[in-house]
Amino acid sequence: MNWESANKQQLLQIALSEDCDFSYKYEALRELQSRWTQDMLTDVVVMYGKGYMPREIAEYLGVKAEQIGGIISKYGLRRV
């Protein structure tokens, strides 16, 4: 299954279904956890602006530091 193309409702249905294999449930939950929310993006902007390092932000949000670096580059964030 292509987990990235599944929508949130489909992933939740797999994760909560008693008929699904445990490995599918695990992968569905991993995909849900890895998706960015607006709140996470706000946290990156605020924390980066306050001087936190990408590694520290990543630890706080439970994601990889490379993802934080990508967000910083994508949105052209700068420290003032």
C-alpha positions in Angstrom: 0.0 0.0 0.0 1.1 3.5 -0.7 0.8 5.1 2.7 1.6 8.6 1.6 -1.4 8.8 -0.8 -3.9 7.6 1.8 -6.0 10.2 3.5 -6.4 10.7 7.2 -9.7 8.8 7.4 -8.3 5.8 5.5 -5.3 5.6 7.8 -7.5 5.8 10.9 -9.8 3.1 9.6 -6.8 0.8 9.1 -5.3 1.6 12.5 -8.6 1.0 14.3 -9.8 -2.1 12.4 -9.7 -5.4 14.2 -9.4 -7.2 10.9 -6.1 -5.5 9.8 -2.7 -7.1 10.3 -0.7 -5.5 13.1 2.1 -4.4 10.6 -0.5 -2.5 8.6 -1.8 -0.8 11.7 1.7 0.2 12.7 2.5 1.7 9.3 -0.8 3.6 9.2 -0.1 5.1 12.6 3.5 6.0 11.6 2.2 7.8 8.6 -0.4 9.7 10.6 2.3 10.7 13.1 4.7 11.9 10.5 2.2 14.3 8.8 2.6 18.0 9.5 -0.1 19.9 11.1 -0.6 23.7 11.1 0.3 23.7 14.8 3.6 22.0 14.1 4.5 24.6 11.5 3.6 27.4 13.9 5.9 25.8 16.5 8.8 25.7 14.0 8.3 29.4 13.1 8.1 30.5 16.8 10.9 28.3 18.1 13.2 29.1 15.2 12.6 32.8 15.7 13.4 32.4 19.4 16.8 30.9 18.5 16.2 27.2 18.9 18.4 25.0 16.7 16.7 22.7 14.1 17.8 19.7 16.2 16.1 21.0 19.3 12.9 21.8 17.4 12.9 18.3 15.8 13.3 16.7 19.3 10.4 18.8 20.6 8.1 17.8 17.7 9.3 14.2 17.4 10.5 14.5 13.8 13.9 14.4 12.0 16.1 17.5 12.0 16.3 17.2 8.2 12.5 17.9 8.1 12.9 21.0 10.1 15.7 22.2 7.8 13.4 21.6 4.9 10.6 23.7 6.4 13.1 26.5 7.2 14.3 26.5 3.6 10.8 26.0 2.1 9.4 29.0 3.9 12.6 31.1 3.8 12.6 31.6 7.6 15.2 34.0 8.9 16.2 34.9 12.5 15.8 38.6 13.4 
